[in-house]
Amino acid sequence: MRKFLSMLLGLGIGWAIGTLLVTFFAPLTSDELRETWQDHYERALAAGRAASARRRAELEQELEELGKGS
């Protein structure tokens, strides 16, 4: 458990350092960078919601088929 927590801490620190480096050395203004990150976030969120909706439809169909088999 201790190794896992150490790994998570290392990943968190690495993420923070990487974020700072990108922020300082990005060839974009802060507004452009914020818009880019927001766009990526919104696209990832939309993709997650679409995948969730597809999986939900699959599971509902499976449940319906199981109900008909009884």
mmCIF file of the N, C-alpha and C atoms, coordinates in Angstrom:
data_MODEL
# 
_entry.id   MODEL 
# 
loop_
_atom_site.group_PDB 
_atom_site.id 
_atom_site.type_symbol 
_atom_site.label_atom_id 
_atom_site.label_alt_id 
_atom_site.label_comp_id 
_atom_site.label_asym_id 
_atom_site.label_entity_id 
_atom_site.label_seq_id 
_atom_site.pdbx_PDB_ins_code 
_atom_site.Cartn_x 
_atom_site.Cartn_y 
_atom_site.Cartn_z 
_atom_site.occupancy 
_atom_site.B_iso_or_equiv 
_atom_site.pdbx_formal_charge 
_atom_site.auth_seq_id 
_atom_site.auth_comp_id 
_atom_site.auth_asym_id 
_atom_site.auth_atom_id 
_atom_site.pdbx_PDB_model_num 
ATOM 1   N N  . MET A 1 1  ? 0.827   -1.193  0.000   1.00 0.00 ? 1  MET A N  1 
ATOM 2   C CA . MET A 1 1  ? 0.000   0.000   0.000   1.00 0.00 ? 1  MET A CA 1 
ATOM 3   C C  . MET A 1 1  ? 0.867   1.252   0.000   1.00 0.00 ? 1  MET A C  1 
ATOM 4   N N  . ARG A 1 2  ? 1.964   1.179   0.702   1.00 0.00 ? 2  ARG A N  1 
ATOM 5   C CA . ARG A 1 2  ? 2.846   2.332   0.786   1.00 0.00 ? 2  ARG A CA 1 
ATOM 6   C C  . ARG A 1 2  ? 3.471   2.662   -0.579  1.00 0.00 ? 2  ARG A C  1 
ATOM 7   N N  . LYS A 1 3  ? 3.820   1.604   -1.332  1.00 0.00 ? 3  LYS A N  1 
ATOM 8   C CA . LYS A 1 3  ? 4.393   1.825   -2.670  1.00 0.00 ? 3  LYS A CA 1 
ATOM 9   C C  . LYS A 1 3  ? 3.372   2.493   -3.588  1.00 0.00 ? 3  LYS A C  1 
ATOM 10  N N  . PHE A 1 4  ? 2.123   2.067   -3.452  1.00 0.00 ? 4  PHE A N  1 
ATOM 11  C CA . PHE A 1 4  ? 1.062   2.634   -4.283  1.00 0.00 ? 4  PHE A CA 1 
ATOM 12  C C  . PHE A 1 4  ? 0.879   4.121   -3.970  1.00 0.00 ? 4  PHE A C  1 
ATOM 13  N N  . LEU A 1 5  ? 0.856   4.462   -2.700  1.00 0.00 ? 5  LEU A N  1 
ATOM 14  C CA . LEU A 1 5  ? 0.705   5.872   -2.311  1.00 0.00 ? 5  LEU A CA 1 
ATOM 15  C C  . LEU A 1 5  ? 1.898   6.700   -2.773  1.00 0.00 ? 5  LEU A C  1 
ATOM 16  N N  . SER A 1 6  ? 3.087   6.114   -2.693  1.00 0.00 ? 6  SER A N  1 
ATOM 17  C CA . SER A 1 6  ? 4.280   6.815   -3.173  1.00 0.00 ? 6  SER A CA 1 
ATOM 18  C C  . SER A 1 6  ? 4.197   7.053   -4.671  1.00 0.00 ? 6  SER A C  1 
ATOM 19  N N  . MET A 1 7  ? 3.693   6.050   -5.394  1.00 0.00 ? 7  MET A N  1 
ATOM 20  C CA . MET A 1 7  ? 3.549   6.208   -6.841  1.00 0.00 ? 7  MET A CA 1 
ATOM 21  C C  . MET A 1 7  ? 2.539   7.310   -7.158  1.00 0.00 ? 7  MET A C  1 
ATOM 22  N N  . LEU A 1 8  ? 1.408   7.318   -6.440  1.00 0.00 ? 8  LEU A N  1 
ATOM 23  C CA . LEU A 1 8  ? 0.408   8.363   -6.664  1.00 0.00 ? 8  LEU A CA 1 
ATOM 24  C C  . LEU A 1 8  ? 0.974   9.748   -6.357  1.00 0.00 ? 8  LEU A C  1 
ATOM 25  N N  . LEU A 1 9  ? 1.734   9.858   -5.289  1.00 0.00 ? 9  LEU A N  1 
ATOM 26  C CA . LEU A 1 9  ? 2.350   11.126  -4.941  1.00 0.00 ? 9  LEU A CA 1 
ATOM 27  C C  . LEU A 1 9  ? 3.312   11.568  -6.045  1.00 0.00 ? 9  LEU A C  1 
ATOM 28  N N  . GLY A 1 10 ? 4.121   10.636  -6.531  1.00 0.00 ? 10 GLY A N  1 
ATOM 29  C CA . GLY A 1 10 ? 5.053   10.945  -7.620  1.00 0.00 ? 10 GLY A CA 1 
ATOM 30  C C  . GLY A 1 10 ? 4.337   11.381  -8.883  1.00 0.00 ? 10 GLY A C  1 
ATOM 31  N N  . LEU A 1 11 ? 3.241   10.691  -9.209  1.00 0.00 ? 11 LEU A N  1 
ATOM 32  C CA . LEU A 1 11 ? 2.464   11.083  -10.388 1.00 0.00 ? 11 LEU A CA 1 
ATOM 33  C C  . LEU A 1 11 ? 1.863   12.476  -10.218 1.00 0.00 ? 11 LEU A C  1 
ATOM 34  N N  . GLY A 1 12 ? 1.364   12.753  -9.025  1.00 0.00 ? 12 GLY A N  1 
ATOM 35  C CA . GLY A 1 12 ? 0.782   14.075  -8.757  1.00 0.00 ? 12 GLY A CA 1 
ATOM 36  C C  . GLY A 1 12 ? 1.807   15.183  -8.873  1.00 0.00 ? 12 GLY A C  1 
ATOM 37  N N  . ILE A 1 13 ? 2.984   14.951  -8.311  1.00 0.00 ? 13 ILE A N  1 
ATOM 38  C CA . ILE A 1 13 ? 4.050   15.953  -8.396  1.00 0.00 ? 13 ILE A CA 1 
ATOM 39  C C  . ILE A 1 13 ? 4.490   16.128  -9.846  1.00 0.00 ? 13 ILE A C  1 
ATOM 40  N N  . GLY A 1 14 ? 4.634   15.024  -10.560 1.00 0.00 ? 14 GLY A N  1 
ATOM 41  C CA . GLY A 1 14 ? 5.015   15.099  -11.977 1.00 0.00 ? 14 GLY A CA 1 
ATOM 42  C C  . GLY A 1 14 ? 3.993   15.843  -12.808 1.00 0.00 ? 14 GLY A C  1 
ATOM 43  N N  . TRP A 1 15 ? 2.708   15.584  -12.523 1.00 0.00 ? 15 TRP A N  1 
ATOM 44  C CA . TRP A 1 15 ? 1.636   16.280  -13.232 1.00 0.00 ? 15 TRP A CA 1 
ATOM 45  C C  . TRP A 1 15 ? 1.709   17.779  -12.966 1.00 0.00 ? 15 TRP A C  1 
ATOM 46  N N  . ALA A 1 16 ? 1.932   18.142  -11.702 1.00 0.00 ? 16 ALA A N  1 
ATOM 47  C CA . ALA A 1 16 ? 1.992   19.562  -11.341 1.00 0.00 ? 16 ALA A CA 1 
ATOM 48  C C  . ALA A 1 16 ? 3.173   20.248  -12.017 1.00 0.00 ? 16 ALA A C  1 
ATOM 49  N N  . ILE A 1 17 ? 4.322   19.605  -12.010 1.00 0.00 ? 17 ILE A N  1 
ATOM 50  C CA . ILE A 1 17 ? 5.514   20.186  -12.647 1.00 0.00 ? 17 ILE A CA 1 
ATOM 51  C C  . ILE A 1 17 ? 5.295   20.305  -14.149 1.00 0.00 ? 17 ILE A C  1 
ATOM 52  N N  . GLY A 1 18 ? 4.736   19.267  -14.753 1.00 0.00 ? 18 GLY A N  1 
ATOM 53  C CA . GLY A 1 18 ? 4.462   19.304  -16.195 1.00 0.00 ? 18 GLY A CA 1 
ATOM 54  C C  . GLY A 1 18 ? 3.495   20.415  -16.563 1.00 0.00 ? 18 GLY A C  1 
ATOM 55  N N  . THR A 1 19 ? 2.466   20.585  -15.756 1.00 0.00 ? 19 THR A N  1 
ATOM 56  C CA . THR A 1 19 ? 1.493   21.649  -15.997 1.00 0.00 ? 19 THR A CA 1 
ATOM 57  C C  . THR A 1 19 ? 2.150   23.021  -15.916 1.00 0.00 ? 19 THR A C  1 
ATOM 58  N N  . LEU A 1 20 ? 2.996   23.208  -14.921 1.00 0.00 ? 20 LEU A N  1 
ATOM 59  C CA . LEU A 1 20 ? 3.702   24.495  -14.791 1.00 0.00 ? 20 LEU A CA 1 
ATOM 60  C C  . LEU A 1 20 ? 4.618   24.749  -15.980 1.00 0.00 ? 20 LEU A C  1 
ATOM 61  N N  . LEU A 1 21 ? 5.351   23.727  -16.407 1.00 0.00 ? 21 LEU A N  1 
ATOM 62  C CA . LEU A 1 21 ? 6.254   23.904  -17.546 1.00 0.00 ? 21 LEU A CA 1 
ATOM 63  C C  . LEU A 1 21 ? 5.491   24.234  -18.821 1.00 0.00 ? 21 LEU A C  1 
ATOM 64  N N  . VAL A 1 22 ? 4.388   23.545  -19.049 1.00 0.00 ? 22 VAL A N  1 
ATOM 65  C CA . VAL A 1 22 ? 3.578   23.835  -20.237 1.00 0.00 ? 22 VAL A CA 1 
ATOM 66  C C  . VAL A 1 22 ? 3.044   25.258  -20.169 1.00 0.00 ? 22 VAL A C  1 
ATOM 67  N N  . THR A 1 23 ? 2.600   25.655  -18.994 1.00 0.00 ? 23 THR A N  1 
ATOM 68  C CA . THR A 1 23 ? 2.038   26.992  -18.833 1.00 0.00 ? 23 THR A CA 1 
ATOM 69  C C  . THR A 1 23 ? 3.083   28.068  -19.110 1.00 0.00 ? 23 THR A C  1 
ATOM 70  N N  . PHE A 1 24 ? 4.292   27.879  -18.618 1.00 0.00 ? 24 PHE A N  1 
ATOM 71  C CA . PHE A 1 24 ? 5.334   28.899  -18.788 1.00 0.00 ? 24 PHE A CA 1 
ATOM 72  C C  . PHE A 1 24 ? 5.933   28.926  -20.187 1.00 0.00 ? 24 PHE A C  1 
ATOM 73  N N  . PHE A 1 25 ? 6.035   27.752  -20.829 1.00 0.00 ? 25 PHE A N  1 
ATOM 74  C CA . PHE A 1 25 ? 6.741   27.689  -22.115 1.00 0.00 ? 25 PHE A CA 1 
ATOM 75  C C  . PHE A 1 25 ? 5.832   27.488  -23.317 1.00 0.00 ? 25 PHE A C  1 
ATOM 76  N N  . ALA A 1 26 ? 4.546   27.497  -23.141 1.00 0.00 ? 26 ALA A N  1 
ATOM 77  C CA . ALA A 1 26 ? 3.618   27.326  -24.259 1.00 0.00 ? 26 ALA A CA 1 
ATOM 78  C C  . ALA A 1 26 ? 3.676   28.552  -25.169 1.00 0.00 ? 26 ALA A C  1 
ATOM 79  N N  . PRO A 1 27 ? 3.610   28.334  -26.481 1.00 0.00 ? 27 PRO A N  1 
ATOM 80  C CA . PRO A 1 27 ? 3.650   29.461  -27.411 1.00 0.00 ? 27 PRO A CA 1 
ATOM 81  C C  . PRO A 1 27 ? 2.300   30.160  -27.546 1.00 0.00 ? 27 PRO A C  1 
ATOM 82  N N  . LEU A 1 28 ? 1.424   29.981  -26.586 1.00 0.00 ? 28 LEU A N  1 
ATOM 83  C CA . LEU A 1 28 ? 0.100   30.587  -26.611 1.00 0.00 ? 28 LEU A CA 1 
ATOM 84  C C  . LEU A 1 28 ? -0.035  31.587  -25.468 1.00 0.00 ? 28 LEU A C  1 
ATOM 85  N N  . THR A 1 29 ? -0.950  32.503  -25.631 1.00 0.00 ? 29 THR A N  1 
ATOM 86  C CA . THR A 1 29 ? -1.247  33.409  -24.519 1.00 0.00 ? 29 THR A CA 1 
ATOM 87  C C  . THR A 1 29 ? -2.041  32.630  -23.475 1.00 0.00 ? 29 THR A C  1 
ATOM 88  N N  . SER A 1 30 ? -2.169  33.188  -22.313 1.00 0.00 ? 30 SER A N  1 
ATOM 89  C CA . SER A 1 30 ? -2.888  32.476  -21.252 1.00 0.00 ? 30 SER A CA 1 
ATOM 90  C C  . SER A 1 30 ? -4.344  32.237  -21.631 1.00 0.00 ? 30 SER A C  1 
ATOM 91  N N  . ASP A 1 31 ? -4.960  33.193  -22.316 1.00 0.00 ? 31 ASP A N  1 
ATOM 92  C CA . ASP A 1 31 ? -6.358  33.022  -22.735 1.00 0.00 ? 31 ASP A CA 1 
ATOM 93  C C  . ASP A 1 31 ? -6.489  31.910  -23.771 1.00 0.00 ? 31 ASP A C  1 
ATOM 94  N N  . GLU A 1 32 ? -5.567  31.883  -24.732 1.00 0.00 ? 32 GLU A N  1 
ATOM 95  C CA . GLU A 1 32 ? -5.588  30.834  -25.752 1.00 0.00 ? 32 GLU A CA 1 
ATOM 96  C C  . GLU A 1 32 ? -5.353  29.460  -25.124 1.00 0.00 ? 32 GLU A C  1 
ATOM 97  N N  . LEU A 1 33 ? -4.420  29.395  -24.186 1.00 0.00 ? 33 LEU A N  1 
ATOM 98  C CA . LEU A 1 33 ? -4.128  28.144  -23.515 1.00 0.00 ? 33 LEU A CA 1 
ATOM 99  C C  . LEU A 1 33 ? -5.337  27.668  -22.714 1.00 0.00 ? 33 LEU A C  1 
ATOM 100 N N  . ARG A 1 34 ? -5.984  28.576  -22.009 1.00 0.00 ? 34 ARG A N  1 
ATOM 101 C CA . ARG A 1 34 ? -7.175  28.228  -21.232 1.00 0.00 ? 34 ARG A CA 1 
ATOM 102 C C  . ARG A 1 34 ? -8.279  27.723  -22.160 1.00 0.00 ? 34 ARG A C  1 
ATOM 103 N N  . GLU A 1 35 ? -8.485  28.386  -23.293 1.00 0.00 ? 35 GLU A N  1 
ATOM 104 C CA . GLU A 1 35 ? -9.499  27.953  -24.252 1.00 0.00 ? 35 GLU A CA 1 
ATOM 105 C C  . GLU A 1 35 ? -9.182  26.576  -24.817 1.00 0.00 ? 35 GLU A C  1 
ATOM 106 N N  . THR A 1 36 ? -7.902  26.325  -25.096 1.00 0.00 ? 36 THR A N  1 
ATOM 107 C CA . THR A 1 36 ? -7.483  25.032  -25.624 1.00 0.00 ? 36 THR A CA 1 
ATOM 108 C C  . THR A 1 36 ? -7.759  23.935  -24.605 1.00 0.00 ? 36 THR A C  1 
ATOM 109 N N  . TRP A 1 37 ? -7.372  24.177  -23.358 1.00 0.00 ? 37 TRP A N  1 
ATOM 110 C CA . TRP A 1 37 ? -7.619  23.178  -22.313 1.00 0.00 ? 37 TRP A CA 1 
ATOM 111 C C  . TRP A 1 37 ? -9.109  22.960  -22.108 1.00 0.00 ? 37 TRP A C  1 
ATOM 112 N N  . GLN A 1 38 ? -9.879  24.025  -22.137 1.00 0.00 ? 38 GLN A N  1 
ATOM 113 C CA . GLN A 1 38 ? -11.325 23.904  -21.957 1.00 0.00 ? 38 GLN A CA 1 
ATOM 114 C C  . GLN A 1 38 ? -11.937 23.109  -23.108 1.00 0.00 ? 38 GLN A C  1 
ATOM 115 N N  . ASP A 1 39 ? -11.450 23.341  -24.333 1.00 0.00 ? 39 ASP A N  1 
ATOM 116 C CA . ASP A 1 39 ? -11.942 22.614  -25.498 1.00 0.00 ? 39 ASP A CA 1 
ATOM 117 C C  . ASP A 1 39 ? -11.638 21.118  -25.359 1.00 0.00 ? 39 ASP A C  1 
ATOM 118 N N  . HIS A 1 40 ? -10.405 20.796  -24.947 1.00 0.00 ? 40 HIS A N  1 
ATOM 119 C CA . HIS A 1 40 ? -10.032 19.392  -24.760 1.00 0.00 ? 40 HIS A CA 1 
ATOM 120 C C  . HIS A 1 40 ? -10.903 18.747  -23.678 1.00 0.00 ? 40 HIS A C  1 
ATOM 121 N N  . TYR A 1 41 ? -11.131 19.460  -22.598 1.00 0.00 ? 41 TYR A N  1 
ATOM 122 C CA . TYR A 1 41 ? -11.956 18.951  -21.507 1.00 0.00 ? 41 TYR A CA 1 
ATOM 123 C C  . TYR A 1 41 ? -13.384 18.690  -21.985 1.00 0.00 ? 41 TYR A C  1 
ATOM 124 N N  . GLU A 1 42 ? -13.953 19.638  -22.721 1.00 0.00 ? 42 GLU A N  1 
ATOM 125 C CA . GLU A 1 42 ? -15.328 19.494  -23.191 1.00 0.00 ? 42 GLU A CA 1 
ATOM 126 C C  . GLU A 1 42 ? -15.459 18.339  -24.180 1.00 0.00 ? 42 GLU A C  1 
ATOM 127 N N  . ARG A 1 43 ? -14.457 18.162  -25.050 1.00 0.00 ? 43 ARG A N  1 
ATOM 128 C CA . ARG A 1 43 ? -14.506 17.042  -25.990 1.00 0.00 ? 43 ARG A CA 1 
ATOM 129 C C  . ARG A 1 43 ? -14.391 15.707  -25.267 1.00 0.00 ? 43 ARG A C  1 
ATOM 130 N N  . ALA A 1 44 ? -13.510 15.629  -24.273 1.00 0.00 ? 44 ALA A N  1 
ATOM 131 C CA . ALA A 1 44 ? -13.369 14.393  -23.496 1.00 0.00 ? 44 ALA A CA 1 
ATOM 132 C C  . ALA A 1 44 ? -14.652 14.089  -22.729 1.00 0.00 ? 44 ALA A C  1 
ATOM 133 N N  . LEU A 1 45 ? -15.265 15.115  -22.170 1.00 0.00 ? 45 LEU A N  1 
ATOM 134 C CA . LEU A 1 45 ? -16.516 14.943  -21.445 1.00 0.00 ? 45 LEU A CA 1 
ATOM 135 C C  . LEU A 1 45 ? -17.627 14.462  -22.379 1.00 0.00 ? 45 LEU A C  1 
ATOM 136 N N  . ALA A 1 46 ? -17.704 15.033  -23.563 1.00 0.00 ? 46 ALA A N  1 
ATOM 137 C CA . ALA A 1 46 ? -18.716 14.620  -24.541 1.00 0.00 ? 46 ALA A CA 1 
ATOM 138 C C  . ALA A 1 46 ? -18.482 13.171  -24.982 1.00 0.00 ? 46 ALA A C  1 
ATOM 139 N N  . ALA A 1 47 ? -17.233 12.805  -25.185 1.00 0.00 ? 47 ALA A N  1 
ATOM 140 C CA . ALA A 1 47 ? -16.918 11.430  -25.583 1.00 0.00 ? 47 ALA A CA 1 
ATOM 141 C C  . ALA A 1 47 ? -17.292 10.456  -24.466 1.00 0.00 ? 47 ALA A C  1 
ATOM 142 N N  . GLY A 1 48 ? -17.031 10.830  -23.239 1.00 0.00 ? 48 GLY A N  1 
ATOM 143 C CA . GLY A 1 48 ? -17.398 9.986   -22.109 1.00 0.00 ? 48 GLY A CA 1 
ATOM 144 C C  . GLY A 1 48 ? -18.899 9.826   -21.989 1.00 0.00 ? 48 GLY A C  1 
ATOM 145 N N  . ARG A 1 49 ? -19.617 10.906  -22.169 1.00 0.00 ? 49 ARG A N  1 
ATOM 146 C CA . ARG A 1 49 ? -21.082 10.834  -22.101 1.00 0.00 ? 49 ARG A CA 1 
ATOM 147 C C  . ARG A 1 49 ? -21.644 9.979   -23.229 1.00 0.00 ? 49 ARG A C  1 
ATOM 148 N N  . ALA A 1 50 ? -21.075 10.101  -24.435 1.00 0.00 ? 50 ALA A N  1 
ATOM 149 C CA . ALA A 1 50 ? -21.543 9.297   -25.564 1.00 0.00 ? 50 ALA A CA 1 
ATOM 150 C C  . ALA A 1 50 ? -21.273 7.817   -25.316 1.00 0.00 ? 50 ALA A C  1 
ATOM 151 N N  . ALA A 1 51 ? -20.094 7.493   -24.800 1.00 0.00 ? 51 ALA A N  1 
ATOM 152 C CA . ALA A 1 51 ? -19.769 6.103   -24.495 1.00 0.00 ? 51 ALA A CA 1 
ATOM 153 C C  . ALA A 1 51 ? -20.694 5.566   -23.412 1.00 0.00 ? 51 ALA A C  1 
ATOM 154 N N  . SER A 1 52 ? -20.997 6.391   -22.428 1.00 0.00 ? 52 SER A N  1 
ATOM 155 C CA . SER A 1 52 ? -21.907 5.990   -21.358 1.00 0.00 ? 52 SER A CA 1 
ATOM 156 C C  . SER A 1 52 ? -23.302 5.722   -21.899 1.00 0.00 ? 52 SER A C  1 
ATOM 157 N N  . ALA A 1 53 ? -23.766 6.575   -22.783 1.00 0.00 ? 53 ALA A N  1 
ATOM 158 C CA . ALA A 1 53 ? -25.102 6.401   -23.368 1.00 0.00 ? 53 ALA A CA 1 
ATOM 159 C C  . ALA A 1 53 ? -25.163 5.124   -24.208 1.00 0.00 ? 53 ALA A C  1 
ATOM 160 N N  . ARG A 1 54 ? -24.098 4.856   -24.984 1.00 0.00 ? 54 ARG A N  1 
ATOM 161 C CA . ARG A 1 54 ? -24.074 3.628   -25.791 1.00 0.00 ? 54 ARG A CA 1 
ATOM 162 C C  . ARG A 1 54 ? -24.109 2.396   -24.894 1.00 0.00 ? 54 ARG A C  1 
ATOM 163 N N  . ARG A 1 55 ? -23.306 2.417   -23.852 1.00 0.00 ? 55 ARG A N  1 
ATOM 164 C CA . ARG A 1 55 ? -23.244 1.262   -22.945 1.00 0.00 ? 55 ARG A CA 1 
ATOM 165 C C  . ARG A 1 55 ? -24.576 1.080   -22.213 1.00 0.00 ? 55 ARG A C  1 
ATOM 166 N N  . ARG A 1 56 ? -25.182 2.169   -21.829 1.00 0.00 ? 56 ARG A N  1 
ATOM 167 C CA . ARG A 1 56 ? -26.485 2.091   -21.151 1.00 0.00 ? 56 ARG A CA 1 
ATOM 168 C C  . ARG A 1 56 ? -27.524 1.460   -22.075 1.00 0.00 ? 56 ARG A C  1 
ATOM 169 N N  . ALA A 1 57 ? -27.527 1.872   -23.355 1.00 0.00 ? 57 ALA A N  1 
ATOM 170 C CA . ALA A 1 57 ? -28.475 1.307   -24.319 1.00 0.00 ? 57 ALA A CA 1 
ATOM 171 C C  . ALA A 1 57 ? -28.218 -0.191  -24.496 1.00 0.00 ? 57 ALA A C  1 
ATOM 172 N N  . GLU A 1 58 ? -26.948 -0.593  -24.547 1.00 0.00 ? 58 GLU A N  1 
ATOM 173 C CA . GLU A 1 58 ? -26.614 -2.013  -24.671 1.00 0.00 ? 58 GLU A CA 1 
ATOM 174 C C  . GLU A 1 58 ? -27.135 -2.793  -23.462 1.00 0.00 ? 58 GLU A C  1 
ATOM 175 N N  . LEU A 1 59 ? -26.903 -2.259  -22.276 1.00 0.00 ? 59 LEU A N  1 
ATOM 176 C CA . LEU A 1 59 ? -27.329 -2.949  -21.061 1.00 0.00 ? 59 LEU A CA 1 
ATOM 177 C C  . LEU A 1 59 ? -28.849 -3.012  -20.947 1.00 0.00 ? 59 LEU A C  1 
ATOM 178 N N  . GLU A 1 60 ? -29.541 -1.937  -21.350 1.00 0.00 ? 60 GLU A N  1 
ATOM 179 C CA . GLU A 1 60 ? -31.000 -1.948  -21.316 1.00 0.00 ? 60 GLU A CA 1 
ATOM 180 C C  . GLU A 1 60 ? -31.558 -2.977  -22.288 1.00 0.00 ? 60 GLU A C  1 
ATOM 181 N N  . GLN A 1 61 ? -30.931 -3.083  -23.461 1.00 0.00 ? 61 GLN A N  1 
ATOM 182 C CA . GLN A 1 61 ? -31.367 -4.073  -24.439 1.00 0.00 ? 61 GLN A CA 1 
ATOM 183 C C  . GLN A 1 61 ? -31.126 -5.486  -23.898 1.00 0.00 ? 61 GLN A C  1 
ATOM 184 N N  . GLU A 1 62 ? -29.984 -5.697  -23.281 1.00 0.00 ? 62 GLU A N  1 
ATOM 185 C CA . GLU A 1 62 ? -29.669 -6.994  -22.696 1.00 0.00 ? 62 GLU A CA 1 
ATOM 186 C C  . GLU A 1 62 ? -30.675 -7.356  -21.590 1.00 0.00 ? 62 GLU A C  1 
ATOM 187 N N  . LEU A 1 63 ? -31.004 -6.401  -20.751 1.00 0.00 ? 63 LEU A N  1 
ATOM 188 C CA . LEU A 1 63 ? -31.972 -6.621  -19.694 1.00 0.00 ? 63 LEU A CA 1 
ATOM 189 C C  . LEU A 1 63 ? -33.353 -6.961  -20.262 1.00 0.00 ? 63 LEU A C  1 
ATOM 190 N N  . GLU A 1 64 ? -33.713 -6.251  -21.322 1.00 0.00 ? 64 GLU A N  1 
ATOM 191 C CA . GLU A 1 64 ? -35.011 -6.526  -21.960 1.00 0.00 ? 64 GLU A CA 1 
ATOM 192 C C  . GLU A 1 64 ? -35.056 -7.943  -22.526 1.00 0.00 ? 64 GLU A C  1 
ATOM 193 N N  . GLU A 1 65 ? -33.946 -8.360  -23.147 1.00 0.00 ? 65 GLU A N  1 
ATOM 194 C CA . GLU A 1 65 ? -33.879 -9.715  -23.695 1.00 0.00 ? 65 GLU A CA 1 
ATOM 195 C C  . GLU A 1 65 ? -33.934 -10.766 -22.592 1.00 0.00 ? 65 GLU A C  1 
ATOM 196 N N  . LEU A 1 66 ? -33.303 -10.484 -21.477 1.00 0.00 ? 66 LEU A N  1 
ATOM 197 C CA . LEU A 1 66 ? -33.353 -11.428 -20.356 1.00 0.00 ? 66 LEU A CA 1 
ATOM 198 C C  . LEU A 1 66 ? -34.758 -11.505 -19.768 1.00 0.00 ? 66 LEU A C  1 
ATOM 199 N N  . GLY A 1 67 ? -35.452 -10.380 -19.738 1.00 0.00 ? 67 GLY A N  1 
ATOM 200 C CA . GLY A 1 67 ? -36.825 -10.364 -19.226 1.00 0.00 ? 67 GLY A CA 1 
ATOM 201 C C  . GLY A 1 67 ? -37.776 -11.142 -20.115 1.00 0.00 ? 67 GLY A C  1 
ATOM 202 N N  . LYS A 1 68 ? -37.564 -11.123 -21.414 1.00 0.00 ? 68 LYS A N  1 
ATOM 203 C CA . LYS A 1 68 ? -38.419 -11.853 -22.344 1.00 0.00 ? 68 LYS A CA 1 
ATOM 204 C C  . LYS A 1 68 ? -38.173 -13.364 -22.256 1.00 0.00 ? 68 LYS A C  1 
ATOM 205 N N  . GLY A 1 69 ? -36.967 -13.735 -21.854 1.00 0.00 ? 69 GLY A N  1 
ATOM 206 C CA . GLY A 1 69 ? -36.624 -15.155 -21.765 1.00 0.00 ? 69 GLY A CA 1 
ATOM 207 C C  . GLY A 1 69 ? -37.261 -15.864 -20.590 1.00 0.00 ? 69 GLY A C  1 
ATOM 208 N N  . SER A 1 70 ? -37.762 -15.116 -19.612 1.00 0.00 ? 70 SER A N  1 
ATOM 209 C CA . SER A 1 70 ? -38.330 -15.732 -18.401 1.00 0.00 ? 70 SER A CA 1 
ATOM 210 C C  . SER A 1 70 ? -39.691 -16.325 -18.645 1.00 0.00 ? 70 SER A C  1 
# 
